[in-house]
């Protein structure tokens, strides 16, 4: 299951693109069962609930806009 979960979440992280608004990011997270992004500027971790927070995306935002998204593993 881990390889499948990792592949799935990596693909989700790749869909989060620079320039995406925080509102779009929140909608994206909600539609994919991920933790809601809490801040418009700084680092957000969007973890997938079905992996109990083990797999997720680190999303850097600045003034309500995504600057960077990367896969994150909490091991």
N, C-alpha and C positions, 0 to 999 in steps of 0.2 A: 504493500500500500504506500509506503514512504516514497518510492520513486515516482509513482503516479501522482501523489499529492504534490511532491516537489515540482514535477513537470507542469501540473495544472497551475500552481501558484506562480511559477516563473513566467508562464504565459500571461497570467493576469497582470503581473508587474510590467511586462512589456507593453501592455495596452495602455498604461498610464503614461501619457506623453507630456513633455514640457509644453507649457502654455495652457494646459487644462485648468479651468477655474476650480476653486475650492468647492463650489456648488456642484459642478459636474463630478468632481472626485467623490463627494459625499453620495451622490446618486449611484455612481459606479460601485462604491463600497457596499452600499445597501443592497444593490441588485445581485452582488456576488457573495453575500454572507460574510462580509468583512467588517472589522471594527470601524466605526465612524471616525473620520479624521477630526481631531479636536482643535487644531490651531491653523490659522491662516498664514502664519509665518513661523518657520522653524521646522523641526523634524516630527513627522507623524509616522507611526507604525501601524499599517493596516494589516492586521492578522486575520487569517481565515478561521472562523469559529469551528468548522468541521475538522480541523487539525489541532484543535485545542490551543491555538495560538502559537503552535510550533513553526508554521510557515507563514510568511507574510511579505509585505513590501515596505521598505523604508522610502518614504516620500518626503523630499525637501520642498518646502513651499516658502514663497516670499510674497508678501502683500496679496494673499489670496490666489496665487498662481503657482502651479507646479513648476519647479525648476529641474528636478531630478527624481527618478524612480529606480530602485534597485531591489532585487530579491534579498530577503533576509531570513535567516534560520536561527531560531532560538533553541539551542541544544543544551 
